[in-house]
Amino acid sequence: MHALTRITADPAIMGGRPCIRGMRVTVGTIIGLLAAGRTQEEILRLYPYLEAEDISEALAYAAWRSDEFEVRLAK
């Protein structure tokens, strides 16, 4: 996977949740809109300061995170 240069996490912005390019738009917001049936074009109209590449990286980040799993440690 290529580097996700558009996804940032800063404790001072949205409590450190993954955001798009340091803006107050979280990856979760983008993924939620897509899951609700919004198209990329609709999202770009709702957030005119976003770019198509931002949406692509939000999807890539969500896919990467969903592939993680927890390993229980023996007590």
PQR file of N, CA, C, O and H, with PARSE charges and radii, in Angstrom:
ATOM      1  N   MET A   1       0.848  -1.179   0.000 -0.4000 1.5000
ATOM      2  CA  MET A   1       0.000   0.000   0.000 -0.0000 2.0000
ATOM      3  C   MET A   1       0.893   1.242   0.000  0.5500 1.7000
ATOM      4  O   MET A   1       1.928   1.269   0.667 -0.5500 1.4000
ATOM      5  N   HIS A   2       0.492   2.257  -0.743 -0.4000 1.5000
ATOM      6  CA  HIS A   2       1.264   3.495  -0.779 -0.0000 2.0000
ATOM      7  C   HIS A   2       1.036   4.304   0.504  0.5500 1.7000
ATOM      8  O   HIS A   2       0.078   4.052   1.235 -0.5500 1.4000
ATOM      9  H   HIS A   2      -0.349   2.235  -1.284  0.4000 1.0000
ATOM     10  N   ALA A   3       1.891   5.247   0.767 -0.4000 1.5000
ATOM     11  CA  ALA A   3       1.781   6.083   1.961 -0.0000 2.0000
ATOM     12  C   ALA A   3       0.505   6.912   1.904  0.5500 1.7000
ATOM     13  O   ALA A   3       0.136   7.445   0.858 -0.5500 1.4000
ATOM     14  H   ALA A   3       2.669   5.451   0.173  0.4000 1.0000
ATOM     15  N   LEU A   4      -0.148   7.007   3.036 -0.4000 1.5000
ATOM     16  CA  LEU A   4      -1.379   7.795   3.124 -0.0000 2.0000
ATOM     17  C   LEU A   4      -1.014   9.207   3.579  0.5500 1.7000
ATOM     18  O   LEU A   4      -1.061   9.516   4.770 -0.5500 1.4000
ATOM     19  H   LEU A   4       0.152   6.574   3.886  0.4000 1.0000
ATOM     20  N   THR A   5      -0.659  10.039   2.641 -0.4000 1.5000
ATOM     21  CA  THR A   5      -0.164  11.379   2.947 -0.0000 2.0000
ATOM     22  C   THR A   5      -1.275  12.375   3.253  0.5500 1.7000
ATOM     23  O   THR A   5      -1.000  13.450   3.786 -0.5500 1.4000
ATOM     24  H   THR A   5      -0.621   9.788   1.674  0.4000 1.0000
ATOM     25  N   ARG A   6      -2.509  12.049   2.933 -0.4000 1.5000
ATOM     26  CA  ARG A   6      -3.613  12.974   3.153 -0.0000 2.0000
ATOM     27  C   ARG A   6      -4.344  12.736   4.470  0.5500 1.7000
ATOM     28  O   ARG A   6      -5.207  13.527   4.852 -0.5500 1.4000
ATOM     29  H   ARG A   6      -2.733  11.176   2.500  0.4000 1.0000
ATOM     30  N   ILE A   7      -4.008  11.661   5.162 -0.4000 1.5000
ATOM     31  CA  ILE A   7      -4.654  11.342   6.435 -0.0000 2.0000
ATOM     32  C   ILE A   7      -3.734  11.812   7.554  0.5500 1.7000
ATOM     33  O   ILE A   7      -2.568  11.423   7.614 -0.5500 1.4000
ATOM     34  H   ILE A   7      -3.307  11.018   4.853  0.4000 1.0000
ATOM     35  N   THR A   8      -4.267  12.651   8.439 -0.4000 1.5000
ATOM     36  CA  THR A   8      -3.489  13.184   9.546 -0.0000 2.0000
ATOM     37  C   THR A   8      -4.200  12.900  10.857  0.5500 1.7000
ATOM     38  O   THR A   8      -5.415  12.706  10.894 -0.5500 1.4000
ATOM     39  H   THR A   8      -5.214  12.966   8.390  0.4000 1.0000
ATOM     40  N   ALA A   9      -3.427  12.878  11.928 -0.4000 1.5000
ATOM     41  CA  ALA A   9      -3.989  12.726  13.273 -0.0000 2.0000
ATOM     42  C   ALA A   9      -3.238  13.680  14.191  0.5500 1.7000
ATOM     43  O   ALA A   9      -2.036  13.529  14.413 -0.5500 1.4000
ATOM     44  H   ALA A   9      -2.440  13.035  11.898  0.4000 1.0000
ATOM     45  N   ASP A  10      -3.951  14.649  14.715 -0.4000 1.5000
ATOM     46  CA  ASP A  10      -3.366  15.669  15.581 -0.0000 2.0000
ATOM     47  C   ASP A  10      -4.269  15.787  16.812  0.5500 1.7000
ATOM     48  O   ASP A  10      -5.462  16.055  16.671 -0.5500 1.4000
ATOM     49  H   ASP A  10      -4.927  14.771  14.534  0.4000 1.0000
ATOM     50  N   PRO A  11      -3.727  15.595  18.000 -0.5600 1.5000
ATOM     51  CA  PRO A  11      -4.559  15.684  19.208  0.2800 2.0000
ATOM     52  C   PRO A  11      -5.323  17.004  19.331  0.5500 1.7000
ATOM     53  O   PRO A  11      -6.358  17.054  19.995 -0.5500 1.4000
ATOM     54  N   ALA A  12      -4.830  18.062  18.706 -0.4000 1.5000
ATOM     55  CA  ALA A  12      -5.481  19.371  18.782 -0.0000 2.0000
ATOM     56  C   ALA A  12      -6.625  19.520  17.781  0.5500 1.7000
ATOM     57  O   ALA A  12      -7.367  20.501  17.835 -0.5500 1.4000
ATOM     58  H   ALA A  12      -3.989  18.021  18.167  0.4000 1.0000
ATOM     59  N   ILE A  13      -6.777  18.562  16.872 -0.4000 1.5000
ATOM     60  CA  ILE A  13      -7.827  18.640  15.855 -0.0000 2.0000
ATOM     61  C   ILE A  13      -8.715  17.411  15.980  0.5500 1.7000
ATOM     62  O   ILE A  13      -8.253  16.283  15.808 -0.5500 1.4000
ATOM     63  H   ILE A  13      -6.175  17.765  16.828  0.4000 1.0000
ATOM     64  N   MET A  14      -9.976  17.631  16.278 -0.4000 1.5000
ATOM     65  CA  MET A  14     -10.981  16.565  16.390 -0.0000 2.0000
ATOM     66  C   MET A  14     -10.534  15.462  17.361  0.5500 1.7000
ATOM     67  O   MET A  14     -10.812  14.282  17.151 -0.5500 1.4000
ATOM     68  H   MET A  14     -10.350  18.547  16.418  0.4000 1.0000
ATOM     69  N   GLY A  15      -9.840  15.871  18.420 -0.4000 1.5000
ATOM     70  CA  GLY A  15      -9.428  14.933  19.453 -0.0000 2.0000
ATOM     71  C   GLY A  15      -8.457  13.865  18.984  0.5500 1.7000
ATOM     72  O   GLY A  15      -8.356  12.805  19.603 -0.5500 1.4000
ATOM     73  H   GLY A  15      -9.614  16.830  18.591  0.4000 1.0000
ATOM     74  N   GLY A  16      -7.743  14.129  17.898 -0.4000 1.5000
ATOM     75  CA  GLY A  16      -6.766  13.177  17.395 -0.0000 2.0000
ATOM     76  C   GLY A  16      -7.327  12.132  16.451  0.5500 1.7000
ATOM     77  O   GLY A  16      -6.600  11.248  15.996 -0.5500 1.4000
ATOM     78  H   GLY A  16      -7.825  14.989  17.395  0.4000 1.0000
ATOM     79  N   ARG A  17      -8.625  12.226  16.150 -0.4000 1.5000
ATOM     80  CA  ARG A  17      -9.207  11.274  15.195 -0.0000 2.0000
ATOM     81  C   ARG A  17      -8.606  11.510  13.814  0.5500 1.7000
ATOM     82  O   ARG A  17      -8.244  12.639  13.484 -0.5500 1.4000
ATOM     83  H   ARG A  17      -9.215  12.944  16.519  0.4000 1.0000
ATOM     84  N   PRO A  18      -8.495  10.456  13.003 -0.5600 1.5000
ATOM     85  CA  PRO A  18      -7.921  10.618  11.662  0.2800 2.0000
ATOM     86  C   PRO A  18      -8.750  11.602  10.821  0.5500 1.7000
ATOM     87  O   PRO A  18      -9.963  11.451  10.675 -0.5500 1.4000
ATOM     88  N   CYS A  19      -8.074  12.591  10.286 -0.4000 1.5000
ATOM     89  CA  CYS A  19      -8.728  13.645   9.504 -0.0000 2.0000
ATOM     90  C   CYS A  19      -8.098  13.735   8.118  0.5500 1.7000
ATOM     91  O   CYS A  19      -7.052  13.150   7.839 -0.5500 1.4000
ATOM     92  H   CYS A  19      -7.089  12.714  10.404  0.4000 1.0000
ATOM     93  N   ILE A  20      -8.769  14.481   7.278 -0.4000 1.5000
ATOM     94  CA  ILE A  20      -8.287  14.744   5.930 -0.0000 2.0000
ATOM     95  C   ILE A  20      -7.433  16.005   5.948  0.5500 1.7000
ATOM     96  O   ILE A  20      -7.923  17.094   6.248 -0.5500 1.4000
ATOM     97  H   ILE A  20      -9.619  14.956   7.505  0.4000 1.0000
ATOM     98  N   ARG A  21      -6.155  15.851   5.625 -0.4000 1.5000
ATOM     99  CA  ARG A  21      -5.207  16.959   5.465 -0.0000 2.0000
ATOM    100  C   ARG A  21      -5.260  17.997   6.584  0.5500 1.7000
ATOM    101  O   ARG A  21      -5.162  19.195   6.319 -0.5500 1.4000
ATOM    102  H   ARG A  21      -5.756  14.967   5.381  0.4000 1.0000
ATOM    103  N   GLY A  22      -5.411  17.555   7.817 -0.4000 1.5000
ATOM    104  CA  GLY A  22      -5.397  18.467   8.955 -0.0000 2.0000
ATOM    105  C   GLY A  22      -6.654  19.303   9.107  0.5500 1.7000
ATOM    106  O   GLY A  22      -6.716  20.172   9.977 -0.5500 1.4000
ATOM    107  H   GLY A  22      -5.491  16.581   8.033  0.4000 1.0000
ATOM    108  N   MET A  23      -7.653  19.054   8.277 -0.4000 1.5000
ATOM    109  CA  MET A  23      -8.910  19.792   8.377 -0.0000 2.0000
ATOM    110  C   MET A  23      -9.829  19.096   9.375  0.5500 1.7000
ATOM    111  O   MET A  23      -9.534  17.991   9.831 -0.5500 1.4000
ATOM    112  H   MET A  23      -7.602  18.348   7.570  0.4000 1.0000
ATOM    113  N   ARG A  24     -10.902  19.721   9.700 -0.4000 1.5000
ATOM    114  CA  ARG A  24     -11.844  19.170  10.667 -0.0000 2.0000
ATOM    115  C   ARG A  24     -12.881  18.271   9.986  0.5500 1.7000
ATOM    116  O   ARG A  24     -14.063  18.298  10.330 -0.5500 1.4000
ATOM    117  H   ARG A  24     -11.141  20.618   9.330  0.4000 1.0000
ATOM    118  N   VAL A  25     -12.428  17.490   9.034 -0.4000 1.5000
ATOM    119  CA  VAL A  25     -13.261  16.494   8.352 -0.0000 2.0000
ATOM    120  C   VAL A  25     -12.610  15.145   8.639  0.5500 1.7000
ATOM    121  O   VAL A  25     -11.490  14.880   8.203 -0.5500 1.4000
ATOM    122  H   VAL A  25     -11.468  17.468   8.755  0.4000 1.0000
ATOM    123  N   THR A  26     -13.322  14.300   9.376 -0.4000 1.5000
ATOM    124  CA  THR A  26     -12.727  13.022   9.753 -0.0000 2.0000
ATOM    125  C   THR A  26     -12.916  11.965   8.668  0.5500 1.7000
ATOM    126  O   THR A  26     -13.818  12.045   7.834 -0.5500 1.4000
ATOM    127  H   THR A  26     -14.231  14.516   9.731  0.4000 1.0000
ATOM    128  N   VAL A  27     -12.036  10.982   8.714 -0.4000 1.5000
ATOM    129  CA  VAL A  27     -12.179   9.831   7.827 -0.0000 2.0000
ATOM    130  C   VAL A  27     -13.539   9.181   8.077  0.5500 1.7000
ATOM    131  O   VAL A  27     -14.216   8.760   7.140 -0.5500 1.4000
ATOM    132  H   VAL A  27     -11.303  10.918   9.392  0.4000 1.0000
ATOM    133  N   GLY A  28     -13.928   9.105   9.340 -0.4000 1.5000
ATOM    134  CA  GLY A  28     -15.226   8.513   9.686 -0.0000 2.0000
ATOM    135  C   GLY A  28     -16.398   9.232   9.040  0.5500 1.7000
ATOM    136  O   GLY A  28     -17.372   8.595   8.638 -0.5500 1.4000
ATOM    137  H   GLY A  28     -13.378   9.448  10.102  0.4000 1.0000
ATOM    138  N   THR A  29     -16.313  10.547   8.937 -0.4000 1.5000
ATOM    139  CA  THR A  29     -17.372  11.318   8.276 -0.0000 2.0000
ATOM    140  C   THR A  29     -17.487  10.920   6.813  0.5500 1.7000
ATOM    141  O   THR A  29     -18.583  10.686   6.304 -0.5500 1.4000
ATOM    142  H   THR A  29     -15.522  11.064   9.263  0.4000 1.0000
ATOM    143  N   ILE A  30     -16.344  10.848   6.147 -0.4000 1.5000
ATOM    144  CA  ILE A  30     -16.341  10.492   4.719 -0.0000 2.0000
ATOM    145  C   ILE A  30     -16.872   9.074   4.517  0.5500 1.7000
ATOM    146  O   ILE A  30     -17.717   8.842   3.652 -0.5500 1.4000
ATOM    147  H   ILE A  30     -15.453  11.038   6.561  0.4000 1.0000
ATOM    148  N   ILE A  31     -16.382   8.134   5.309 -0.4000 1.5000
ATOM    149  CA  ILE A  31     -16.825   6.747   5.175 -0.0000 2.0000
ATOM    150  C   ILE A  31     -18.304   6.628   5.509  0.5500 1.7000
ATOM    151  O   ILE A  31     -19.030   5.882   4.853 -0.5500 1.4000
ATOM    152  H   ILE A  31     -15.697   8.323   6.012  0.4000 1.0000
ATOM    153  N   GLY A  32     -18.748   7.345   6.504 -0.4000 1.5000
ATOM    154  CA  GLY A  32     -20.169   7.331   6.864 -0.0000 2.0000
ATOM    155  C   GLY A  32     -21.058   7.852   5.746  0.5500 1.7000
ATOM    156  O   GLY A  32     -22.122   7.296   5.476 -0.5500 1.4000
ATOM    157  H   GLY A  32     -18.158   7.951   7.037  0.4000 1.0000
ATOM    158  N   LEU A  33     -20.617   8.915   5.102 -0.4000 1.5000
ATOM    159  CA  LEU A  33     -21.391   9.457   3.975 -0.0000 2.0000
ATOM    160  C   LEU A  33     -21.458   8.461   2.824  0.5500 1.7000
ATOM    161  O   LEU A  33     -22.511   8.279   2.213 -0.5500 1.4000
ATOM    162  H   LEU A  33     -19.753   9.366   5.321  0.4000 1.0000
ATOM    163  N   LEU A  34     -20.325   7.814   2.529 -0.4000 1.5000
ATOM    164  CA  LEU A  34     -20.325   6.800   1.473 -0.0000 2.0000
ATOM    165  C   LEU A  34     -21.233   5.628   1.841  0.5500 1.7000
ATOM    166  O   LEU A  34     -21.970   5.115   0.998 -0.5500 1.4000
ATOM    167  H   LEU A  34     -19.470   7.961   3.025  0.4000 1.0000
ATOM    168  N   ALA A  35     -21.174   5.211   3.099 -0.4000 1.5000
ATOM    169  CA  ALA A  35     -22.010   4.092   3.560 -0.0000 2.0000
ATOM    170  C   ALA A  35     -23.489   4.447   3.498  0.5500 1.7000
ATOM    171  O   ALA A  35     -24.335   3.574   3.303 -0.5500 1.4000
ATOM    172  H   ALA A  35     -20.576   5.627   3.783  0.4000 1.0000
ATOM    173  N   ALA A  36     -23.796   5.721   3.664 -0.4000 1.5000
ATOM    174  CA  ALA A  36     -25.191   6.175   3.605 -0.0000 2.0000
ATOM    175  C   ALA A  36     -25.690   6.332   2.172  0.5500 1.7000
ATOM    176  O   ALA A  36     -26.855   6.662   1.949 -0.5500 1.4000
ATOM    177  H   ALA A  36     -23.109   6.430   3.822  0.4000 1.0000
ATOM    178  N   GLY A  37     -24.804   6.094   1.195 -0.4000 1.5000
ATOM    179  CA  GLY A  37     -25.225   6.149  -0.196 -0.0000 2.0000
ATOM    180  C   GLY A  37     -24.868   7.419  -0.939  0.5500 1.7000
ATOM    181  O   GLY A  37     -25.231   7.580  -2.104 -0.5500 1.4000
ATOM    182  H   GLY A  37     -23.858   5.826   1.376  0.4000 1.0000
ATOM    183  N   ARG A  38     -24.150   8.335  -0.271 -0.4000 1.5000
ATOM    184  CA  ARG A  38     -23.732   9.552  -0.973 -0.0000 2.0000
ATOM    185  C   ARG A  38     -22.661   9.212  -2.000  0.5500 1.7000
ATOM    186  O   ARG A  38     -21.817   8.349  -1.759 -0.5500 1.4000
ATOM    187  H   ARG A  38     -23.855   8.204   0.676  0.4000 1.0000
ATOM    188  N   THR A  39     -22.692   9.871  -3.115 -0.4000 1.5000
ATOM    189  CA  THR A  39     -21.674   9.650  -4.145 -0.0000 2.0000
ATOM    190  C   THR A  39     -20.471  10.548  -3.861  0.5500 1.7000
ATOM    191  O   THR A  39     -20.548  11.492  -3.075 -0.5500 1.4000
ATOM    192  H   THR A  39     -23.378  10.572  -3.311  0.4000 1.0000
ATOM    193  N   GLN A  40     -19.368  10.232  -4.517 -0.4000 1.5000
ATOM    194  CA  GLN A  40     -18.178  11.061  -4.386 -0.0000 2.0000
ATOM    195  C   GLN A  40     -18.483  12.488  -4.821  0.5500 1.7000
ATOM    196  O   GLN A  40     -18.023  13.441  -4.192 -0.5500 1.4000
ATOM    197  H   GLN A  40     -19.305   9.465  -5.156  0.4000 1.0000
ATOM    198  N   GLU A  41     -19.240  12.640  -5.871 -0.4000 1.5000
ATOM    199  CA  GLU A  41     -19.585  13.982  -6.366 -0.0000 2.0000
ATOM    200  C   GLU A  41     -20.408  14.751  -5.333  0.5500 1.7000
ATOM    201  O   GLU A  41     -20.198  15.948  -5.144 -0.5500 1.4000
ATOM    202  H   GLU A  41     -19.614  11.867  -6.382  0.4000 1.0000
ATOM    203  N   GLU A  42     -21.340  14.076  -4.667 -0.4000 1.5000
ATOM    204  CA  GLU A  42     -22.147  14.740  -3.630 -0.0000 2.0000
ATOM    205  C   GLU A  42     -21.265  15.191  -2.468  0.5500 1.7000
ATOM    206  O   GLU A  42     -21.417  16.299  -1.953 -0.5500 1.4000
ATOM    207  H   GLU A  42     -21.511  13.103  -4.820  0.4000 1.0000
ATOM    208  N   ILE A  43     -20.346  14.324  -2.065 -0.4000 1.5000
ATOM    209  CA  ILE A  43     -19.453  14.674  -0.955 -0.0000 2.0000
ATOM    210  C   ILE A  43     -18.587  15.872  -1.328  0.5500 1.7000
ATOM    211  O   ILE A  43     -18.375  16.767  -0.509 -0.5500 1.4000
ATOM    212  H   ILE A  43     -20.222  13.424  -2.483  0.4000 1.0000
ATOM    213  N   LEU A  44     -18.092  15.891  -2.546 -0.4000 1.5000
ATOM    214  CA  LEU A  44     -17.268  17.020  -2.980 -0.0000 2.0000
ATOM    215  C   LEU A  44     -18.080  18.309  -3.061  0.5500 1.7000
ATOM    216  O   LEU A  44     -17.532  19.393  -2.865 -0.5500 1.4000
ATOM    217  H   LEU A  44     -18.264  15.165  -3.211  0.4000 1.0000
ATOM    218  N   ARG A  45     -19.363  18.208  -3.345 -0.4000 1.5000
ATOM    219  CA  ARG A  45     -20.224  19.406  -3.318 -0.0000 2.0000
ATOM    220  C   ARG A  45     -20.466  19.850  -1.879  0.5500 1.7000
ATOM    221  O   ARG A  45     -20.469  21.048  -1.593 -0.5500 1.4000
ATOM    222  H   ARG A  45     -19.808  17.327  -3.504  0.4000 1.0000
ATOM    223  N   LEU A  46     -20.672  18.881  -0.960 -0.4000 1.5000
ATOM    224  CA  LEU A  46     -20.904  19.213   0.448 -0.0000 2.0000
ATOM    225  C   LEU A  46     -19.666  19.830   1.091  0.5500 1.7000
ATOM    226  O   LEU A  46     -19.776  20.713   1.942 -0.5500 1.4000
ATOM    227  H   LEU A  46     -20.670  17.909  -1.192  0.4000 1.0000
ATOM    228  N   TYR A  47     -18.500  19.368   0.684 -0.4000 1.5000
ATOM    229  CA  TYR A  47     -17.224  19.824   1.231 -0.0000 2.0000
ATOM    230  C   TYR A  47     -16.338  20.284   0.063  0.5500 1.7000
ATOM    231  O   TYR A  47     -15.453  19.544  -0.366 -0.5500 1.4000
ATOM    232  H   TYR A  47     -18.410  18.651  -0.007  0.4000 1.0000
ATOM    233  N   PRO A  48     -16.567  21.496  -0.451 -0.5600 1.5000
ATOM    234  CA  PRO A  48     -15.862  21.939  -1.660  0.2800 2.0000
ATOM    235  C   PRO A  48     -14.343  22.054  -1.502  0.5500 1.7000
ATOM    236  O   PRO A  48     -13.631  22.137  -2.503 -0.5500 1.4000
ATOM    237  N   TYR A  49     -13.845  22.062  -0.297 -0.4000 1.5000
ATOM    238  CA  TYR A  49     -12.402  22.145  -0.068 -0.0000 2.0000
ATOM    239  C   TYR A  49     -11.742  20.770  -0.096  0.5500 1.7000
ATOM    240  O   TYR A  49     -10.518  20.679   0.006 -0.5500 1.4000
ATOM    241  H   TYR A  49     -14.423  21.995   0.516  0.4000 1.0000
ATOM    242  N   LEU A  50     -12.522  19.697  -0.232 -0.4000 1.5000
ATOM    243  CA  LEU A  50     -11.961  18.358  -0.388 -0.0000 2.0000
ATOM    244  C   LEU A  50     -11.659  18.083  -1.854  0.5500 1.7000
ATOM    245  O   LEU A  50     -12.191  18.738  -2.750 -0.5500 1.4000
ATOM    246  H   LEU A  50     -13.516  19.770  -0.315  0.4000 1.0000
ATOM    247  N   GLU A  51     -10.796  17.102  -2.078 -0.4000 1.5000
ATOM    248  CA  GLU A  51     -10.455  16.668  -3.430 -0.0000 2.0000
ATOM    249  C   GLU A  51     -10.775  15.179  -3.554  0.5500 1.7000
ATOM    250  O   GLU A  51     -10.856  14.473  -2.548 -0.5500 1.4000
ATOM    251  H   GLU A  51     -10.364  16.570  -1.350  0.4000 1.0000
ATOM    252  N   ALA A  52     -10.952  14.710  -4.765 -0.4000 1.5000
ATOM    253  CA  ALA A  52     -11.288  13.300  -4.996 -0.0000 2.0000
ATOM    254  C   ALA A  52     -10.259  12.375  -4.345  0.5500 1.7000
ATOM    255  O   ALA A  52     -10.615  11.314  -3.832 -0.5500 1.4000
ATOM    256  H   ALA A  52     -10.886  15.283  -5.582  0.4000 1.0000
ATOM    257  N   GLU A  53      -8.988  12.773  -4.362 -0.4000 1.5000
ATOM    258  CA  GLU A  53      -7.931  11.955  -3.755 -0.0000 2.0000
ATOM    259  C   GLU A  53      -8.122  11.810  -2.255  0.5500 1.7000
ATOM    260  O   GLU A  53      -7.719  10.800  -1.677 -0.5500 1.4000
ATOM    261  H   GLU A  53      -8.699  13.635  -4.779  0.4000 1.0000
ATOM    262  N   ASP A  54      -8.734  12.809  -1.610 -0.4000 1.5000
ATOM    263  CA  ASP A  54      -9.018  12.724  -0.175 -0.0000 2.0000
ATOM    264  C   ASP A  54      -9.985  11.579   0.109  0.5500 1.7000
ATOM    265  O   ASP A  54      -9.809  10.833   1.072 -0.5500 1.4000
ATOM    266  H   ASP A  54      -9.061  13.629  -2.079  0.4000 1.0000
ATOM    267  N   ILE A  55     -10.996  11.448  -0.723 -0.4000 1.5000
ATOM    268  CA  ILE A  55     -11.981  10.378  -0.542 -0.0000 2.0000
ATOM    269  C   ILE A  55     -11.341   9.015  -0.790  0.5500 1.7000
ATOM    270  O   ILE A  55     -11.600   8.058  -0.060 -0.5500 1.4000
ATOM    271  H   ILE A  55     -11.139  12.055  -1.505  0.4000 1.0000
ATOM    272  N   SER A  56     -10.521   8.933  -1.800 -0.4000 1.5000
ATOM    273  CA  SER A  56      -9.821   7.676  -2.085 -0.0000 2.0000
ATOM    274  C   SER A  56      -8.932   7.260  -0.920  0.5500 1.7000
ATOM    275  O   SER A  56      -8.900   6.086  -0.550 -0.5500 1.4000
ATOM    276  H   SER A  56     -10.310   9.710  -2.393  0.4000 1.0000
ATOM    277  N   GLU A  57      -8.213   8.213  -0.342 -0.4000 1.5000
ATOM    278  CA  GLU A  57      -7.347   7.870   0.785 -0.0000 2.0000
ATOM    279  C   GLU A  57      -8.145   7.537   2.033  0.5500 1.7000
ATOM    280  O   GLU A  57      -7.720   6.697   2.825 -0.5500 1.4000
ATOM    281  H   GLU A  57      -8.239   9.167  -0.642  0.4000 1.0000
ATOM    282  N   ALA A  58      -9.287   8.173   2.224 -0.4000 1.5000
ATOM    283  CA  ALA A  58     -10.138   7.824   3.364 -0.0000 2.0000
ATOM    284  C   ALA A  58     -10.598   6.375   3.243  0.5500 1.7000
ATOM    285  O   ALA A  58     -10.628   5.644   4.234 -0.5500 1.4000
ATOM    286  H   ALA A  58      -9.632   8.856   1.580  0.4000 1.0000
ATOM    287  N   LEU A  59     -10.952   5.964   2.041 -0.4000 1.5000
ATOM    288  CA  LEU A  59     -11.345   4.564   1.819 -0.0000 2.0000
ATOM    289  C   LEU A  59     -10.167   3.621   2.047  0.5500 1.7000
ATOM    290  O   LEU A  59     -10.329   2.567   2.662 -0.5500 1.4000
ATOM    291  H   LEU A  59     -10.928   6.557   1.236  0.4000 1.0000
ATOM    292  N   ALA A  60      -8.992   3.989   1.560 -0.4000 1.5000
ATOM    293  CA  ALA A  60      -7.806   3.154   1.744 -0.0000 2.0000
ATOM    294  C   ALA A  60      -7.472   3.028   3.227  0.5500 1.7000
ATOM    295  O   ALA A  60      -7.118   1.945   3.695 -0.5500 1.4000
ATOM    296  H   ALA A  60      -8.861   4.845   1.061  0.4000 1.0000
ATOM    297  N   TYR A  61      -7.581   4.120   3.960 -0.4000 1.5000
ATOM    298  CA  TYR A  61      -7.298   4.100   5.395 -0.0000 2.0000
ATOM    299  C   TYR A  61      -8.304   3.204   6.122  0.5500 1.7000
ATOM    300  O   TYR A  61      -7.921   2.403   6.975 -0.5500 1.4000
ATOM    301  H   TYR A  61      -7.869   4.999   3.580  0.4000 1.0000
ATOM    302  N   ALA A  62      -9.566   3.338   5.791 -0.4000 1.5000
ATOM    303  CA  ALA A  62     -10.595   2.513   6.430 -0.0000 2.0000
ATOM    304  C   ALA A  62     -10.384   1.036   6.122  0.5500 1.7000
ATOM    305  O   ALA A  62     -10.564   0.193   7.002 -0.5500 1.4000
ATOM    306  H   ALA A  62      -9.877   3.988   5.098  0.4000 1.0000
ATOM    307  N   ALA A  63     -10.010   0.714   4.909 -0.4000 1.5000
ATOM    308  CA  ALA A  63      -9.742  -0.680   4.541 -0.0000 2.0000
ATOM    309  C   ALA A  63      -8.553  -1.214   5.325  0.5500 1.7000
ATOM    310  O   ALA A  63      -8.588  -2.342   5.816 -0.5500 1.4000
ATOM    311  H   ALA A  63      -9.864   1.398   4.195  0.4000 1.0000
ATOM    312  N   TRP A  64      -7.500  -0.410   5.444 -0.4000 1.5000
ATOM    313  CA  TRP A  64      -6.317  -0.814   6.192 -0.0000 2.0000
ATOM    314  C   TRP A  64      -6.664  -1.059   7.657  0.5500 1.7000
ATOM    315  O   TRP A  64      -6.236  -2.058   8.235 -0.5500 1.4000
ATOM    316  H   TRP A  64      -7.471   0.507   5.045  0.4000 1.0000
ATOM    317  N   ARG A  65      -7.440  -0.151   8.266 -0.4000 1.5000
ATOM    318  CA  ARG A  65      -7.799  -0.298   9.678 -0.0000 2.0000
ATOM    319  C   ARG A  65      -8.733  -1.477   9.908  0.5500 1.7000
ATOM    320  O   ARG A  65      -8.662  -2.124  10.953 -0.5500 1.4000
ATOM    321  H   ARG A  65      -7.787   0.661   7.797  0.4000 1.0000
ATOM    322  N   SER A  66      -9.593  -1.762   8.965 -0.4000 1.5000
ATOM    323  CA  SER A  66     -10.533  -2.870   9.148 -0.0000 2.0000
ATOM    324  C   SER A  66      -9.826  -4.219   9.073  0.5500 1.7000
ATOM    325  O   SER A  66     -10.377  -5.237   9.493 -0.5500 1.4000
ATOM    326  H   SER A  66      -9.650  -1.236   8.116  0.4000 1.0000
ATOM    327  N   ASP A  67      -8.617  -4.226   8.544 -0.4000 1.5000
ATOM    328  CA  ASP A  67      -7.857  -5.461   8.429 -0.0000 2.0000
ATOM    329  C   ASP A  67      -7.109  -5.800   9.721  0.5500 1.7000
ATOM    330  O   ASP A  67      -6.556  -6.892   9.849 -0.5500 1.4000
ATOM    331  H   ASP A  67      -8.169  -3.399   8.203  0.4000 1.0000
ATOM    332  N   GLU A  68      -7.093  -4.878  10.667 -0.4000 1.5000
ATOM    333  CA  GLU A  68      -6.436  -5.116  11.939 -0.0000 2.0000
ATOM    334  C   GLU A  68      -7.305  -6.017  12.810  0.5500 1.7000
ATOM    335  O   GLU A  68      -8.523  -6.072  12.642 -0.5500 1.4000
ATOM    336  H   GLU A  68      -7.543  -3.991  10.563  0.4000 1.0000
ATOM    337  N   PHE A  69      -6.675  -6.713  13.730 -0.4000 1.5000
ATOM    338  CA  PHE A  69      -7.425  -7.526  14.684 -0.0000 2.0000
ATOM    339  C   PHE A  69      -6.679  -7.567  16.014  0.5500 1.7000
ATOM    340  O   PHE A  69      -5.471  -7.341  16.084 -0.5500 1.4000
ATOM    341  H   PHE A  69      -5.685  -6.668  13.866  0.4000 1.0000
ATOM    342  N   GLU A  70      -7.441  -7.864  17.065 -0.4000 1.5000
ATOM    343  CA  GLU A  70      -6.846  -7.928  18.404 -0.0000 2.0000
ATOM    344  C   GLU A  70      -6.405  -9.342  18.700  0.5500 1.7000
ATOM    345  O   GLU A  70      -7.062 -10.310  18.316 -0.5500 1.4000
ATOM    346  H   GLU A  70      -8.422  -8.048  17.008  0.4000 1.0000
ATOM    347  N   VAL A  71      -5.290  -9.447  19.383 -0.4000 1.5000
ATOM    348  CA  VAL A  71      -4.795 -10.743  19.824 -0.0000 2.0000
ATOM    349  C   VAL A  71      -4.869 -10.744  21.341  0.5500 1.7000
ATOM    350  O   VAL A  71      -4.238  -9.918  21.999 -0.5500 1.4000
ATOM    351  H   VAL A  71      -4.756  -8.660  19.695  0.4000 1.0000
ATOM    352  N   ARG A  72      -5.628 -11.658  21.887 -0.4000 1.5000
ATOM    353  CA  ARG A  72      -5.747 -11.763  23.346 -0.0000 2.0000
ATOM    354  C   ARG A  72      -4.462 -12.341  23.920  0.5500 1.7000
ATOM    355  O   ARG A  72      -3.908 -13.316  23.412 -0.5500 1.4000
ATOM    356  H   ARG A  72      -6.140 -12.329  21.352  0.4000 1.0000
ATOM    357  N   LEU A  73      -4.014 -11.715  24.982 -0.4000 1.5000
ATOM    358  CA  LEU A  73      -2.828 -12.192  25.660 -0.0000 2.0000
ATOM    359  C   LEU A  73      -3.243 -13.094  26.818  0.5500 1.7000
ATOM    360  O   LEU A  73      -4.248 -12.839  27.482 -0.5500 1.4000
ATOM    361  H   LEU A  73      -4.464 -10.923  25.395  0.4000 1.0000
ATOM    362  N   ALA A  74      -2.485 -14.122  27.052 -0.4000 1.5000
ATOM    363  CA  ALA A  74      -2.775 -15.038  28.166 -0.0000 2.0000
ATOM    364  C   ALA A  74      -2.625 -14.279  29.481  0.5500 1.7000
ATOM    365  O   ALA A  74      -1.741 -13.436  29.632 -0.5500 1.4000
ATOM    366  H   ALA A  74      -1.669 -14.329  26.514  0.4000 1.0000
ATOM    367  N   LYS A  75      -3.500 -14.594  30.422 -0.4000 1.5000
ATOM    368  CA  LYS A  75      -3.425 -13.940  31.747 -0.0000 2.0000
ATOM    369  C   LYS A  75      -2.518 -14.705  32.661  0.5500 1.7000
ATOM    370  O   LYS A  75      -2.329 -14.314  33.813 -0.5500 1.4000
ATOM    371  H   LYS A  75      -4.219 -15.279  30.299  0.4000 1.0000
TER
END
